């Protein structure tokens, strides 16, 4: 029989995180302040605790995981590596398909891998309350869980369309003691300004970030900080435990290396968590195709420019060098709420510019069709976000079949879809259709960044 579950013992959990910033071949451009100059770590001190800022700016290749954090992670880690033998048989592919199952955490996704770390470092720094945003609700529920077990107050601004579409995610947060409100709200200046201009807006992650950051920096006691579930370097760092575990498990499965690595991308943390330890191998000569997959409704990597932009709508964050659709971008209310962010993690963006990643975009109908194939073969119901990775896996497995090649495909099963069944119901009833972002909408949303400082790569293109 083919081995379906490849397990690590608890003693085999990785003891260090991997930091891609130490190895990217191209120079990483710095975040900028309002004056166009690089920001200092001190300028972030009202938003994040200094112990996490140190990780954010670090260029050390390996960062130790504190023993107290390992004890918390052992509640659900090491996560299984599974082989999708039933999907392989259905597709009649010679490819061997493996997936890192991140759906088994208390919140049902990869998000607690960084949520518990951020909560722990904040508490150690003396912080009492964390604010954050959430799209699909996976990050909000993960931070609620983390704050509950570590002993912090938690407030979550949830993108309005997801707040309405996914009430069970809100209930999960409430069970863990967090306060969850729809964004934009009337509780912040940023929220009130958006509601005045667009009272019927479905919201966006950029708006929700603005609200959460505003509340954190407005606390005169200094005991509130903001927590982000993706995009920033320290968040991606914490997620690399996924790929580091997968490397050990592939050795147990007697696989020399994967030929293809796939993950869905919104802000980049799930994808980076699996892929970055293998990007290291690619930098050092391994031939690996690494594919981040996004929605055609929010095509940040496949159609957006690499440029400086704010991470939020109100412009409260530094200017980040990243692929972006413009910080004023309001995405269509597709059900893959975790993939509706206007920007992409700077580290992932730089890796694309260095030619290390090959992004793709898929429409939601193809993704839901792929999710149904998965559910009928492997049995589990994937999150709408995860279905983007599955769609790409199926394409690559069928390509291997056509070529007659026994490729090894590894992907991240980033979360289950048991809280996302409304999207499945709409798909079954024929209410979902293909959607590709119109070029006119893209041009309009990018108007807001035209006067921002240019990245080095933009300047080089302009001089040619």
Secondary structure, DSSP 8 states (H G I E B T S, - for coil): ----EE---GGGS-SEEE-GGGT-SS-----B-TTSSB--GGGGTTTS-HHHHHHHH---SEEE--HHHHHHHTTT-S--EEE-HHHHHHHT-S-EEEEEE-TTSTTSBTTHHHHHHHHHHHHHTT--EEEEEESSSHHHHHHHHHHHHHT-EEEEEEEHHHHHH-HHHHHHHHHTT-EEEEES-SSSHHHHHHHHH-TT----HHHHHHHHHHHHHH-TTS-EEE--SSSSHHHHHHHTHHHHHHHHHHHHTT----SEEEEE-SSSHHHHHHHHHHHHHHHTT---EEEEEEEGGG-HHHHSEEEEEESSSSS-S-EEEEEES-TT------S-GGG--SB--HHHHHHHHTT----EEE-HHHHHHHHHHHHHHT---B-HHHHHHHHHHHHHHHHHHHHT---EEEEEE-BB-TT-HHHHHHHHTT--------HHHHHHHHGGGTTS---HHHHHHHT-
